[in-house]
Amino acid sequence: MAAATIVHDTSEAVELCPPYGLYLKPITKMTISVALPQLKQPGKSISNWEVMERLKGMVHNHQFSTLRISKSTMDFIRFEGEVENKSLVKSFLACLDGKTIKLSGFSDILKVRAAEFKIDFPTRHDWDSFFRDAKDMNETLPGERPDTIHLEGLPCRWFALKESGSEKPSEEVLVKVFEKFGEIRNVDIPMRDPYREEMTGRNFHTFSFGGHLNFEAYVQYREYVGFIQAMSALRGMKLMYKGEDGKAVACNIKVSFDSTKHLSDASIKKRQLERQKLQELEQQREEQKRREKEAEERQRAEERKQKQLEEL
């Protein structure tokens, strides 16, 4: 997930869990494609930076929050632009879509196409059809039906217990935040489990470019309506944190429905058994180390005793 960005205008944010400073803010992205002419003169090239500056100039009195190149080929340059508010997207598109750019030193004009960013988010049809068609799922059982949300890219610090001094995410906070949508049956934060990495061979500590430590989590609702409401609320949204000083930052998070039975009773039991085995192995290793240390100490004591006898 990308790093958190500063939010200057929080007017479109909706409450998620104000006691923890958490809100949802609409994603306000657009994709802009600029078609490039065929370069007839050898050694002549088009400056991506110049094209970007022209785009910035086309939106008149407004400003992009961010504008970056997402793809550059011989035929086109694609940009991803973000603006401060959803209400600005239409006016930005009106300034850009179907317009043209004239670059210095080139006779051809460059055509611009702009559209609202297509958000990658599962639909009700996606999970309904998945669970309907999955042969190894029993929809009467928790975790084997659409009831669990899988979240990735959550900043640890935002979900840490206040006054705890820790920056580790808390299951208690996770529940408080997401019970807004319905009663929660279970949650799981894999990185909180010291044995999980060994159990799965995966690394759950993921750093984003901003240096924030992010985590993934699973939230399971007791009723389908809770799952539906949470998915509906999170669709097309960023997670925003507003500090006590009133300053706000937001980050993109990845939201999907769990299709792995992660919080089914069978999976939970399996993890508990694996954890138990690892704990037993750890105890055995500790015991082995202790015995080896005792044996070494006895050996050294014996050697000292032998040396003393030889010196007599």
C-alpha positions in Angstrom: 0.0 0.0 0.0 1.1 3.5 -0.7 2.2 5.8 2.1 -0.3 8.0 3.9 -0.8 11.5 2.3 -1.8 14.7 4.0 -5.5 15.7 3.7 -6.1 19.4 3.7 -9.9 19.3 3.3 -11.7 16.7 5.4 -15.2 17.9 4.6 -16.1 14.7 2.7 -14.8 12.3 5.4 -17.4 10.1 7.2 -17.0 8.7 10.7 -15.6 5.3 11.2 -14.5 5.4 14.8 -13.9 9.0 16.0 -12.6 8.0 19.5 -9.6 6.5 17.6 -9.5 9.4 15.1 -10.6 7.1 12.2 -12.7 8.2 9.3 -13.4 7.1 5.7 -12.6 9.5 2.8 -13.7 9.0 -0.8 -11.0 7.9 -3.2 -10.7 10.9 -5.7 -8.5 9.5 -8.4 -8.6 9.8 -12.2 -6.6 8.3 -15.0 -5.3 10.5 -17.7 -3.9 9.2 -21.0 -1.9 11.4 -23.4 -1.5 10.0 -26.9 2.0 10.6 -28.3 2.8 11.4 -31.9 5.3 9.3 -33.9 8.7 10.8 -33.6 10.0 11.3 -37.1 13.3 13.0 -36.2 16.0 10.8 -34.7 17.2 12.0 -31.3 14.1 14.0 -30.6 12.1 13.0 -27.5 9.0 14.1 -25.7 9.5 15.3 -22.1 7.2 13.5 -19.7 7.8 16.3 -17.2 6.6 18.9 -19.8 3.5 16.9 -20.5 2.8 16.7 -16.8 3.2 20.5 -16.4 0.9 21.1 -19.3 -1.8 18.9 -17.6 -1.4 20.8 -14.4 -1.9 24.1 -16.3 -5.1 22.8 -18.0 -7.0 22.5 -14.7 -7.0 26.3 -14.3 -7.3 27.5 -10.6 -7.3 24.0 -9.2 -4.4 21.8 -8.1 -3.8 18.0 -8.2 -3.1 16.6 -4.7 -0.8 14.1 -6.5 0.0 13.5 -10.2 2.3 10.7 -11.2 3.1 8.6 -14.3 1.7 5.1 -14.0 2.8 4.0 -17.5 5.0 5.4 -20.3 5.3 3.9 -23.7 6.2 5.1 -27.2 2.5 5.6 -27.9 1.1 7.1 -24.8 1.8 8.4 -21.3 -0.7 7.4 -18.6 -1.0 9.4 -15.4 -2.8 8.8 -12.1 -4.1 12.0 -10.6 -5.6 12.6 -7.3 -7.6 15.6 -6.2 -8.7 16.8 -2.7 -12.4 16.2 -3.0 -14.8 14.0 -4.9 -16.7 17.1 -6.0 -13.7 18.3 -7.9 -13.3 15.2 -10.0 -16.0 16.2 -12.6 -14.6 19.7 -13.1 -11.0 18.2 -13.5 -12.4 15.7 -16.1 -14.2 18.5 -17.9 -10.9 20.5 -18.2 -8.9 17.5 -19.4 -11.0 14.9 -21.3 -11.0 15.3 -25.1 -8.7 18.3 -24.9 -5.3 18.6 -26.6 -1.8 19.6 -25.8 0.7 21.4 -28.0 4.3 20.9 -27.1 7.1 23.3 -28.1 9.1 22.0 -31.0 6.4 19.6 -32.2 3.9 20.2 -34.9 1.5 17.4 -33.8 -1.0 18.0 -31.1 -1.4 15.5 -28.3 -4.8 14.2 -27.4 -5.8 13.9 -23.8 -8.3 11.4 -22.4 -9.3 11.4 -18.8 -11.7 9.3 -16.7 -12.5 8.5 -13.2 -10.3 5.9 -11.7 -11.8 2.4 -11.8 -11.7 1.1 -8.3 -10.7 -2.5 -7.8 -13.2 -3.7 -5.2 -15.3 -6.9 -5.0 -19.0 -6.7 -5.7 -21.9 -8.6 -4.2 -22.0 -10.7 -7.3 -18.3 -11.6 -6.8 -18.8 -13.1 -3.4 -22.3 -14.6 -4.0 -21.0 -16.5 -7.1 -17.8 -17.5 -5.4 -19.5 -19.1 -2.4 -22.3 -20.5 -4.5 -19.8 -22.3 -6.8 -17.2 -23.3 -4.3 -17.5 -27.0 -3.8 -15.5 -27.1 -0.5 -17.6 -24.5 1.3 -20.6 -25.1 3.6 -22.5 -21.8 3.8 -24.2 -22.9 7.1 -20.8 -22.6 8.8 -19.0 -19.4 9.9 -16.0 -18.6 7.7 -17.3 -20.7 4.8 -19.8 -18.0 3.7 -19.5 -14.3 3.0 -19.0 -13.1 6.6 -15.2 -12.2 6.8 -13.5 -9.2 5.4 -9.7 -9.3 4.7 -8.0 -6.0 5.1 -4.5 -5.2 4.0 -2.3 -2.1 4.4 -3.8 -0.9 7.8 -1.3 1.3 9.6 -0.3 -0.3 12.9 -0.1 3.0 14.8 -3.7 3.9 14.0 -5.0 0.6 15.6 -2.7 0.6 18.7 -4.3 0.8 22.1 -4.1 4.4 23.4 -1.9 5.0 26.3 -0.3 1.6 25.8 3.0 3.1 24.5 2.9 0.3 21.9 2.6 0.7 18.1 1.4 -2.8 17.7 -2.2 -3.1 16.4 -4.7 -4.3 18.9 -7.5 -6.8 18.3 -9.6 -4.8 20.8 -9.2 -1.6 18.8 -10.0 -3.5 15.6 -13.2 -4.8 17.1 -14.2 -1.3 18.3 -13.6 0.2 14.9 -15.4 -2.4 12.8 -18.3 -3.2 15.1 -19.9 -0.1 13.8 -21.3 -2.2 11.0 -22.5 -5.1 13.0 -21.7 -7.6 15.8 -18.3 -9.2 15.3 -17.9 -12.9 15.8 -14.1 -13.0 15.5 -11.0 -11.1 14.4 -7.4 -12.1 13.6 -4.3 -10.0 13.2 -1.7 -12.6 12.0 1.3 -10.4 12.9 0.2 -10.5 16.6 0.9 -14.3 16.6 4.6 -15.0 17.2 4.3 -18.4 15.7 2.3 -17.5 12.6 5.2 -16.8 10.3 6.7 -20.2 11.1 3.3 -21.8 10.6 2.7 -20.2 7.2 6.1 -19.3 5.9 4.9 -15.7 5.3 6.2 -12.4 6.6 3.4 -10.3 8.0 5.5 -7.2 8.6 5.1 -5.0 5.6 6.7 -1.6 5.4 5.2 1.0 3.1 7.3 3.7 1.4 6.4 6.2 4.1 8.1 4.0 6.8 4.7 3.2 8.4 4.4 -0.4 9.5 1.3 -1.8 8.1 -0.6 -5.0 9.0 -3.3 -7.2 7.6 -6.4 -8.3 9.5 -9.5 -10.5 9.2 -12.8 -9.3 10.6 -15.7 -11.8 10.8 -19.3 -10.7 11.3 -21.9 -12.7 13.1 -24.6 -11.8 10.6 -24.4 -11.3 6.8 -25.9 -7.8 7.1 -22.8 -6.7 9.1 -20.5 -8.0 6.4 -22.6 -6.3 3.7 -22.7 -2.9 5.5 -19.0 -3.0 6.1 -18.2 -3.8 2.4 -20.6 -1.1 1.2 -19.1 1.5 3.6 -15.5 0.6 2.6 -16.1 0.6 -1.2 -14.3 3.5 -2.9 -12.9 4.8 0.4 -9.5 5.6 1.9 -8.8 5.2 5.5 -8.2 8.6 7.2 -6.7 9.4 10.5 -7.3 12.7 12.2 -5.0 13.6 15.1 -5.9 15.6 18.2 -4.2 18.6 16.6 -6.8 18.4 13.8 -4.3 17.4 11.1 -5.4 14.5 8.9 -3.7 11.9 6.8 -5.2 9.2 4.6 -4.0 6.0 3.0 -5.3 3.4 0.6 -6.2 0.0 2.0 -7.0 -3.2 0.2 -10.3 -4.7 1.1 -11.5 -8.2 -0.1 -13.8 -10.9 1.1 -12.0 -13.9 2.6 -12.2 -17.0 0.4 -9.7 -19.1 2.4 -11.9 -20.1 5.4 -9.4 -18.2 7.5 -11.9 -17.8 10.5 -13.7 -21.1 10.1 -13.8 -23.2 13.3 -11.7 -25.8 11.5 -9.0 -23.3 10.5 -8.8 -21.8 13.9 -8.5 -25.2 15.5 -5.8 -26.2 13.0 -3.8 -23.1 13.8 -4.2 -23.7 17.6 -2.8 -27.3 17.1 0.1 -26.0 15.0 0.8 -23.3 17.5 0.7 -25.9 20.3 3.2 -28.2 18.4 5.5 -25.2 17.9 5.3 -24.3 21.5 6.2 -27.8 22.5 9.1 -27.9 20.1 10.3 -24.6 21.5 10.1 -26.0 25.0 12.0 -29.1 23.9 14.7 -26.9 22.3 14.9 -24.8 25.5 15.1 -28.0 27.6 17.8 -29.3 25.3 19.8 -26.1 25.6 19.4 -26.2 29.4 20.7 -29.8 29.5 23.6 -28.9 27.2 24.5 -25.9 29.3 24.4 -28.0 32.5 26.6 -30.7 30.9 29.1 -28.0 29.8 29.2 -26.6 33.3 29.8 -30.1 34.8 32.5 -30.7 32.2 34.2 -27.4 33.1 33.9 -28.1 36.8 35.4 -31.6 36.3 38.3 -30.1 34.3 39.0 -27.5 37.0 38.9 -30.2 39.6 41.3 -32.4 37.5 43.7 -29.5 37.1 43.7 -28.7 40.8 44.6 -32.4 41.5 47.4 -32.3 39.0 48.8 -29.2 40.6 49.0 -30.8 44.1 
